[in-house]
Amino acid sequence: MVTREALRLHPDARRVVTVAFVPGEETPGGDSRAISVTERILAMDEAVVTATLAEVKQRFSHRHRDLEATWRKHFALAAHHFEKSADVPAETALLIGAYFTREVSVEAAALFNPSLVAHPDQTGVAAGEVRFVMSLRALGEGHVSSIEFRTGIIDAAGGAHLDDPGPYLEIGLVSPGPYKRRIFHTKLAEHGCDNNAAALVLDRLDPHFGASQLQAAIAGLHPDLLSRTAVRSAVEQIRRVAANNYTVEFPARTTISERVLWPNGPSELHGMEDARFVRFVDDDGTVTYRGTYTAFDASLVAPQLVSTTDFSTFAVSQLSGAFATNKGLALFPRKVGGRHLGLSRWDGERLAVTVSDDGCEWAEATTLELPVQPWGLVQVGNCGSPLETDEGWLVLTHGVGPMRSYAIGALLLDLDDPSRVTGTLPGPFIVPNEDEREGYVPNVLYSCGALLHGGSLVLPYGFSDSGVRFALIDLAELVSRMVRS
C-alpha cells in the first residue's frame, strides 16, 4: 500500500538570510552597544573604511541578492543613534549597515514537517502531472523556526521531482495590517483587557481598517483618558495585537523557493512552526491558499493564519476562540453547510472538528478521536487538512506511542457531516523505518499535508525532525482497510 520514494531533502546550512543586528541586544536583556560601535566606525580612517568594505563585499556579496540595499536599509535603522547621519560618507554608511547586519542559516539545524498543495500556476504542465508548492518548517540558530517553500512536479506515476531552489533566500518586506476589528475584540477579551477602555479606541474604527486609521484613533484619545491605567494598558495591548497582524510582500525577482516567512510579530518571535497549507475554494469560486501554523513566543503557543493567492504576498492574522488553541489546527478546503471547518487538537491530546462562521473565531467543536489505541496513547492529532474523496473526508492522523514514537494513521469523515466518523484505520499505515529513526528528534514521522493525485495519495513527511521524504499510497487500498462505523 505504501511506496517510499528514493528522494530525500536534507537541511542545507548554506541557505542564509540577512537580518538586522544590534550589538549587545542579541541576548535577552542585553544592553545595546549601537552608539559605541557606530562611534568606532565613524572614527576609522577613510582608507580603512574602503579596505574593510571591499573585504566584506568580496566575502558576502555572492551569498545575497543586492546586499548593498540591505546595508543601506540597516544603516537607516542605526542612523537615529547619532547626529548628522545625512553627512556620513556613502562608503562609511554602507560599512555601518554591514556592522548592523547578520546572517542567519535558516535550516542549519533541521528541515522537516512539510505540507503539499497544487501550485497556483499549472501552465505548461504535461498531461497526468501536477506542479506543487511545498511548505517546510526550517529550524535554525537559537532553535527558531521559520516557513520555507519548495516547488516541483509530481509525474504521472506519482513520483515527486523538486526544482532547484536557487542560490538566495529573502525574508520579504513587512508592513502593518490590514486589520479586522473583530479580531481585536476577541484577542483583547482573551487577554482580560478592559472592554470599556478598549472600546474607546475600537469604536472609532470600521470593521476593516488600516494602520493609519488605528494610529489616528489612538492619537485622538484625550490626554485625561490616557492618564487612566486601564486605558494605557488597553492601548498597549491593542498595539500588541496590531503587531501580530501584518503583511509580507516579496519582490517579483524572487521565486517561491527563495522566499521564507520569518518570525515578525511578538507572538511568534521564537518560531513559526508546522504550517499546514490548504487550497481553499470559497463559495464564489475564489481560491486562496491558507496556512495555519503554530506561533511561539518562548512561553505560549497559538495557531495563526497566513493567507495568499500567489505565494508572493502573504497576510498574517491571529485566530481566536477556545478551539484555536494549542498546536495543530488544520482547515478544510471548502465550507461545509455554509461554515468554515477545521481540525483541532485544542486540549493537546484529542482530535476534534471545530466550526467557525468567519474563519477567524473557533468557538465550537466535536471530538473525533481520543488517544486510546496503543500506537497513539499519548496524543492524537492531524497530519494536515482533510482531503475530499468520493468515500468521505480523508483525515491523516498522527499518534504518539511508547518511547515517544510517532506514526501516521487515517480516519474517514462523512462529507456532509464531518463531525461523524465513518471509518477508522485500525493501526498506523506508516511508521519510522530503520533508516528514518535517527535525527534531531528520533523516532518521528510527521506530515502537515498530503495531495491527492489520481488514485494515489502523495504524502511528504518529515523523518526524525531532520529531513523530508515522499511516500506514495494507494488510496483505494487505504480506504478498503478502514473499519466502518
Backbone hydrogen bonds, N-H to C=O, Kabsch-Sander energy under -0.5 kcal/mol:
donor,donor_aa,acceptor,acceptor_aa,energy
3,T,472,L,-2.5
4,R,2,V,-0.5
5,E,470,F,-3.0
9,L,468,V,-2.6
10,H,8,R,-0.5
13,A,11,P,-0.5
15,R,12,D,-1.9
16,V,14,R,-1.1
17,V,104,V,-2.2
19,V,102,R,-2.3
21,F,100,F,-2.4
25,E,22,V,-2.4
30,G,27,T,-2.5
33,R,23,P,-3.4
37,V,33,R,-2.4
38,T,34,A,-2.4
39,E,35,I,-2.5
40,R,36,S,-1.7
41,I,37,V,-1.9
42,L,38,T,-2.6
43,A,39,E,-1.3
44,M,41,I,-1.5
49,V,45,D,-2.3
50,T,46,E,-2.3
51,A,47,A,-2.4
52,T,48,V,-2.9
53,L,49,V,-2.6
54,A,50,T,-2.0
55,E,51,A,-2.0
56,V,52,T,-2.3
57,K,53,L,-2.5
58,Q,54,A,-2.3
59,R,55,E,-1.9
60,F,56,V,-2.1
61,S,57,K,-2.3
63,R,60,F,-1.9
64,H,60,F,-0.5
64,H,61,S,-1.0
66,D,64,H,-0.5
67,L,64,H,-0.6
69,A,66,D,-0.6
70,T,66,D,-1.0
71,W,67,L,-2.2
72,R,68,E,-2.4
73,K,69,A,-2.0
74,H,70,T,-2.4
75,F,71,W,-2.3
76,A,72,R,-1.9
77,L,73,K,-1.4
78,A,74,H,-1.5
79,A,75,F,-1.6
81,H,78,A,-2.1
82,F,79,A,-1.7
87,D,84,K,-1.5
88,V,85,S,-1.4
93,A,89,P,-2.6
94,L,90,A,-2.1
95,L,91,E,-2.2
96,I,92,T,-2.7
97,G,93,A,-2.3
98,A,94,L,-2.0
99,Y,95,L,-2.3
100,F,96,I,-1.4
101,T,98,A,-1.4
102,R,19,V,-2.3
104,V,17,V,-2.4
106,V,15,R,-1.4
106,V,104,V,-1.1
107,E,15,R,-0.6
108,A,105,S,-1.3
109,A,139,L,-2.1
110,A,139,L,-1.6
112,F,137,R,-2.4
115,S,135,S,-1.5
116,L,449,G,-0.7
117,V,133,V,-2.1
119,H,131,R,-2.8
122,Q,120,P,-0.6
125,V,122,Q,-1.7
129,E,126,A,-2.0
130,V,154,I,-1.8
132,F,152,G,-2.5
133,V,117,V,-2.6
134,M,150,R,-3.3
135,S,115,S,-2.0
136,L,148,E,-2.1
137,R,112,F,-3.0
138,A,136,L,-0.7
138,A,146,S,-2.5
139,L,110,A,-2.8
140,G,138,A,-0.5
140,G,144,V,-2.3
141,E,105,S,-0.6
143,H,140,G,-1.6
144,V,141,E,-1.0
146,S,138,A,-2.1
147,I,261,L,-2.2
148,E,136,L,-2.4
148,E,146,S,-0.6
150,R,134,M,-2.2
152,G,132,F,-1.5
153,I,161,H,-2.6
154,I,130,V,-2.9
155,D,153,I,-0.6
155,D,159,G,-2.8
158,G,155,D,-2.0
161,H,153,I,-2.5
163,D,151,T,-2.8
169,L,16,V,-0.5
170,E,258,E,-2.4
173,L,249,E,-3.0
174,V,172,G,-0.5
175,S,247,T,-2.5
177,G,245,N,-1.8
179,Y,209,F,-2.8
181,R,207,P,-2.8
183,I,180,K,-0.5
184,F,180,K,-1.4
185,H,181,R,-2.2
186,T,182,R,-2.5
187,K,183,I,-2.7
188,L,184,F,-2.4
189,A,185,H,-2.0
190,E,186,T,-2.0
191,H,187,K,-1.3
192,G,189,A,-1.7
193,C,188,L,-2.7
198,A,194,D,-2.6
199,A,195,N,-2.3
200,L,196,N,-0.8
200,L,197,A,-0.7
201,V,198,A,-1.5
202,L,198,A,-2.6
203,D,199,A,-2.2
204,R,201,V,-1.5
205,L,202,L,-1.8
209,F,179,Y,-1.7
214,L,210,G,-1.9
215,Q,211,A,-2.6
216,A,212,S,-2.2
217,A,213,Q,-2.1
218,I,214,L,-2.1
219,A,215,Q,-2.8
220,G,216,A,-1.6
221,L,218,I,-1.6
225,L,222,H,-1.1
226,L,222,H,-1.7
227,S,223,P,-0.8
228,R,225,L,-1.7
232,R,228,R,-2.3
233,S,229,T,-2.5
234,A,230,A,-2.1
235,V,231,V,-2.6
236,E,232,R,-2.1
237,Q,233,S,-2.3
238,I,234,A,-2.5
239,R,235,V,-2.4
240,R,236,E,-1.6
241,V,237,Q,-2.4
242,A,238,I,-2.5
243,A,239,R,-2.0
244,N,240,R,-1.0
244,N,241,V,-0.9
245,N,242,A,-1.5
246,Y,244,N,-0.5
246,Y,316,V,-1.2
247,T,175,S,-3.0
248,V,314,F,-2.9
249,E,173,L,-2.4
250,F,312,S,-2.2
254,T,251,P,-1.8
258,E,255,T,-1.5
259,R,256,I,-1.6
260,V,170,E,-2.1
261,L,147,I,-2.7
262,W,260,V,-0.8
268,E,265,G,-1.6
269,L,266,P,-0.6
270,H,296,F,-2.2
271,G,268,E,-2.6
272,M,145,S,-1.5
273,E,294,T,-2.9
276,R,292,T,-2.6
277,F,275,A,-0.6
278,V,290,R,-1.8
280,F,278,V,-0.9
280,F,288,T,-3.1
281,V,279,R,-0.5
281,V,333,P,-2.5
282,D,280,F,-0.6
282,D,286,T,-2.8
285,G,282,D,-2.1
288,T,280,F,-2.4
288,T,286,T,-0.5
289,Y,308,T,-3.6
290,R,278,V,-2.3
290,R,288,T,-0.7
291,G,306,V,-3.4
292,T,276,R,-1.7
293,Y,304,Q,-2.3
294,T,273,E,-2.9
295,A,293,Y,-0.6
295,A,302,A,-3.4
296,F,271,G,-2.0
297,D,300,L,-1.8
302,A,295,A,-1.7
304,Q,293,Y,-2.7
305,L,317,S,-2.9
306,V,291,G,-2.7
307,S,315,A,-2.4
308,T,289,Y,-1.8
314,F,248,V,-3.1
315,A,307,S,-2.6
316,V,246,Y,-3.4
316,V,314,F,-0.5
317,S,305,L,-2.8
319,L,303,P,-0.7
320,S,360,C,-2.6
323,F,362,W,-2.3
324,A,321,G,-1.5
326,N,301,V,-0.6
330,A,343,L,-2.1
332,F,341,L,-2.5
336,V,339,R,-2.4
339,R,336,V,-1.1
340,H,356,S,-2.3
342,G,354,T,-2.3
343,L,330,A,-3.5
344,S,352,A,-3.0
345,R,327,K,-0.6
348,G,345,R,-1.5
351,L,369,E,-2.3
352,A,344,S,-2.5
353,V,366,T,-2.7
354,T,342,G,-3.1
354,T,352,A,-0.5
355,V,364,E,-1.6
356,S,340,H,-2.3
362,W,320,S,-3.0
362,W,360,C,-0.6
363,A,355,V,-0.8
363,A,361,E,-0.7
364,E,355,V,-0.9
366,T,353,V,-2.4
368,L,351,L,-3.1
369,E,351,L,-2.0
372,V,370,L,-1.9
376,G,373,Q,-1.8
377,L,374,P,-0.9
378,V,400,V,-2.6
379,Q,400,V,-0.7
380,V,349,E,-2.0
381,G,398,H,-1.9
383,C,396,L,-3.1
387,L,394,L,-2.5
389,T,387,L,-0.5
389,T,392,G,-1.8
392,G,389,T,-0.9
393,W,413,L,-2.4
394,L,387,L,-3.3
394,L,392,G,-0.6
395,V,393,W,-0.6
395,V,411,L,-2.6
396,L,394,L,-0.6
397,T,409,G,-1.8
398,H,381,G,-2.3
399,G,407,A,-2.0
400,V,379,Q,-2.0
401,G,399,G,-0.5
401,G,405,S,-2.6
404,R,401,G,-1.2
405,S,402,P,-1.1
406,Y,443,N,-2.5
407,A,399,G,-1.7
408,I,430,I,-2.3
409,G,397,T,-2.2
411,L,395,V,-2.5
412,L,423,G,-2.5
413,L,393,W,-2.4
414,D,417,D,-0.6
414,D,420,R,-2.3
420,R,417,D,-2.4
421,V,419,S,-0.6
422,T,412,L,-3.1
423,G,412,L,-1.5
424,T,483,V,-1.9
425,L,410,A,-2.3
429,F,408,I,-2.4
430,I,408,I,-1.3
436,E,433,N,-2.0
437,R,433,N,-0.6
441,V,464,S,-2.0
443,N,437,R,-1.8
446,Y,462,G,-1.8
448,C,114,P,-3.2
451,L,458,V,-2.1
453,H,456,S,-2.8
456,S,453,H,-1.7
457,L,473,I,-2.6
458,V,451,L,-3.0
458,V,456,S,-0.6
459,L,457,L,-0.8
459,L,471,A,-3.1
461,Y,469,R,-2.7
462,G,446,Y,-3.6
463,F,467,G,-2.1
464,S,444,V,-3.3
464,S,462,G,-0.5
466,S,463,F,-2.0
467,G,463,F,-0.8
468,V,9,L,-2.3
469,R,461,Y,-2.6
470,F,7,L,-0.6
471,A,459,L,-2.4
472,L,3,T,-2.9
473,I,457,L,-2.5
473,I,471,A,-0.5
474,D,1,M,-2.0
475,L,455,G,-1.9
475,L,473,I,-0.7
476,A,455,G,-0.6
478,L,474,D,-2.2
479,V,475,L,-2.6
480,S,476,A,-2.2
481,R,477,E,-1.2
482,M,479,V,-1.5
483,V,424,T,-3.1
484,R,482,M,-0.7
485,S,422,T,-1.9
